[in-house]
Amino acid sequence: QVQLVESGGGLVQPGGSLRLSCEASRPIISLGTMGWYRQAPGKQRELVALITNSGSTNYADSVKDRFTISRDNAKNTLYLQMNSLKSEDTDVYLCYYSRLGFRTDWGQGTQVTVSS
């Protein structure tokens, strides 16, 4: 089991940028897949981006060319750089860690609000 703590959310104007961080409690992030989901009240959770243990990445079509996922193994931290933010990006963003044979761990979420 690993504890995940997100940070970096907040209020930003349309067109602005934010960088989310997700720090893991143990130095194991390089062994599994990590990623970000987002969810609004009453809506289904949506996968935003993921990065595998080999460094491969995948993005939702709605965020391609605007968001970048990365990982710093030395800091046990996952990042999501979000540029050109739109009002429809407003959501709670949750990071997760997944490893074959183990349960998936989730962070508590960080609110991102894009509004003028």
C-alpha positions as CSV (number, residue, x, y, z in Angstrom):
1,Q,0.0,0.0,0.0
2,V,1.2,3.5,-0.7
3,Q,-0.3,6.8,0.4
4,L,-0.7,9.5,-2.3
5,V,-1.0,13.2,-1.5
6,E,-2.0,15.6,-4.3
7,S,-1.4,19.3,-4.3
8,G,-1.3,22.2,-6.8
9,G,-5.0,22.6,-7.5
10,G,-6.7,26.0,-7.3
11,L,-8.5,28.7,-9.2
12,V,-7.2,29.8,-12.5
13,Q,-8.5,31.8,-15.4
14,P,-9.3,30.3,-18.8
15,G,-6.1,29.9,-20.8
16,G,-4.0,29.7,-17.7
17,S,-1.8,26.9,-16.3
18,L,-1.5,24.8,-13.2
19,R,0.8,22.0,-12.2
20,L,-0.5,19.2,-10.0
21,S,1.7,17.1,-7.9
22,C,1.1,13.7,-6.3
23,E,3.7,12.5,-3.8
24,A,3.9,8.9,-2.9
25,S,4.8,7.7,0.6
26,R,7.2,5.0,-0.6
27,P,9.8,4.9,-3.4
28,I,7.9,2.4,-5.6
29,I,6.3,4.6,-8.2
30,S,8.7,3.3,-10.9
31,L,7.3,-0.2,-10.4
32,G,3.8,0.6,-11.5
33,T,1.5,2.7,-13.5
34,M,0.4,6.1,-12.2
35,G,-2.1,8.5,-13.5
36,W,-4.7,11.1,-13.0
37,Y,-8.5,10.9,-13.1
38,R,-10.9,13.7,-12.7
39,Q,-14.5,13.7,-11.5
40,A,-17.3,16.2,-11.0
41,P,-20.2,15.6,-8.7
42,G,-22.8,13.3,-10.4
43,K,-20.5,12.5,-13.3
44,Q,-18.5,9.4,-14.1
45,R,-14.8,9.4,-13.3
46,E,-12.7,10.2,-16.4
47,L,-9.1,9.1,-17.0
48,V,-7.0,12.1,-17.9
49,A,-3.5,10.7,-18.3
50,L,-1.3,7.9,-17.3
51,I,2.4,6.9,-17.3
52,T,3.5,3.3,-17.1
53,N,6.6,2.0,-15.4
54,S,8.4,2.0,-18.7
55,G,7.6,5.7,-19.2
56,S,4.9,5.3,-21.8
57,T,2.1,7.9,-21.6
58,N,-1.5,8.1,-22.7
59,Y,-3.9,11.0,-22.6
60,A,-7.6,11.6,-23.0
61,D,-8.4,13.1,-26.3
62,S,-9.8,16.2,-24.5
63,V,-6.5,17.1,-23.0
64,K,-4.0,16.0,-25.7
65,D,-1.5,18.7,-26.6
66,R,-2.5,20.7,-23.5
67,F,-1.6,18.4,-20.5
68,T,1.7,16.7,-19.9
69,I,2.2,13.9,-17.3
70,S,5.6,13.2,-15.9
71,R,7.2,11.4,-13.0
72,D,10.3,12.1,-10.8
73,N,11.3,8.7,-9.3
74,A,13.9,10.3,-7.1
75,K,11.2,12.5,-5.5
76,N,8.5,9.8,-5.5
77,T,6.3,12.3,-7.2
78,L,3.9,12.3,-10.2
79,Y,3.1,15.6,-12.0
80,L,0.4,16.9,-14.3
81,Q,1.3,20.1,-16.2
82,M,-2.0,21.6,-17.4
83,N,-1.8,24.4,-20.0
84,S,-4.5,26.3,-21.9
85,L,-7.0,25.4,-19.3
86,K,-10.7,25.6,-20.2
87,S,-13.8,25.8,-18.0
88,E,-14.6,22.2,-18.8
89,D,-11.4,21.2,-17.1
90,T,-13.0,22.1,-13.8
91,D,-13.1,19.0,-11.7
92,V,-11.6,17.2,-8.7
93,Y,-8.3,15.6,-9.9
94,L,-7.3,12.3,-8.3
95,C,-4.0,10.5,-8.7
96,Y,-3.7,6.8,-8.5
97,Y,-1.0,4.1,-8.4
98,S,-1.5,0.7,-9.9
99,R,0.7,-2.3,-9.9
100,L,0.0,-5.8,-11.1
101,G,-1.1,-8.1,-8.3
102,F,-1.7,-5.2,-5.9
103,R,-4.7,-3.1,-5.2
104,T,-5.0,0.4,-6.7
105,D,-4.2,3.2,-4.3
106,W,-5.8,6.7,-4.6
107,G,-5.1,10.1,-3.4
108,Q,-7.7,12.3,-1.7
109,G,-8.1,14.6,-4.7
110,T,-7.4,18.3,-5.5
111,Q,-9.9,20.8,-6.8
112,V,-9.2,22.6,-10.1
113,T,-11.5,25.4,-11.0
114,V,-11.2,27.3,-14.3
115,S,-13.2,30.4,-14.2
116,S,-12.9,34.1,-15.0
